[in-house]
Amino acid sequence: MALLLWSFLSSIALFFGLASAAQLEAYRGRCPAPATPDPGPTAEEEREPLVGAVGSAIITSVRGLIELVRRLRSSKDQMP
């Protein structure tokens, strides 16, 4: 457990250090803005599961199925 915690904290420190170094480099180079603007998600990223309207429909149907299973189990428990 201690090894997992140590590796997790080490990775956080490494990424924080790299991010800080990148920010310092940009500040010293007097270029605080990104080199290229963020284009946003691609068409493939838009089709990722559980994103957007399709994801909401899936989540709603799964919640409905869970509720149905709960009702069936409770009615089965009430039978003598």
Residue pairs with C-beta under 8 A, 6 or more apart in sequence:
26 32
45 51
46 52
49 55
49 58
50 58
50 59
